[in-house]
Amino acid sequence: MIGNLPGVQVREEESFENALRRFKRKCEKSGVLTELKRRQHFEKPSVKRKRKAIQARKKILRKLAEERRLGLR
């Protein structure tokens, strides 16, 4: 189960829409929705390894791009 679930206290004179917007933002930042989608269906170990390898490759490419950007200045 997911550890700390986000919550918001509705302030005085605050509309429901504003409180809902703050709650959605907190959920997005904490990664609740991505975790929910990930757990919704079983992922085979081979697919999981492939996904993690792709993520690692993207991370390395982002780091290299950042280093090139900083090195050009």
N, C-alpha and C positions, 0 to 999 in steps of 0.2 A: 504494500500500500504506500501511497505517497505520504511523506513525512509532514511537513508544515503546510497546511492548506491556507491560502491567503484569505483574508477577511477584511472588511472595512466597517468602520463605525459611521453611521449616518449622522452628519453634523446637524445642528439646529438650523432651520431655514434652508436646508439643502434639498434640492429636488431629487426625486428617485432616479431620474435619468443621469444626473451628475454622479451619484453614488454608484450606479451601475457601471458607468464609464470608468470610474476609478477602480472598481472591482475587476473589470475586464482587463485593464492595464496591468494590475497586479498579477492576475492569472497568467498573462502573456509573459511578463518578466520572470515569473517563477518557473515557467515551463510546464505548467500543469497540462495544458492541452496537447503539447507534443508528446508528453509521457503517456497520456491517455490514448492517443492515436497509436503510439508504439506498442502498447499493451493490448490493444483491441484485437489483434490477430497474432497468431503464433508465427514467429520468424525462425526459419530453419537456421541452424548454426552456420552453414555455408553462406547463406544470404547475409547473415549478421557480419561474418568476417569480411565479405566483399564490401558491405556498406561502410564498415569501419576503415577499410583500406582506402576507399574513395575519400572518406572524410579526412584521413591523414594526408593523402595526396593534396587535397584542396588546402589544408592548413599549411603545408610546406610551400605550395605555390603562392599563397597569400603572403607568407613571411618573406619569400624571395622577392616578390613584387614590391613589398614595403622597403626592403633593403636596397633594391635598385632605385626606388624613388628617392630615398634619403641619400644614396650615394651620388646621384646626379647633381645635387645642389651644391 
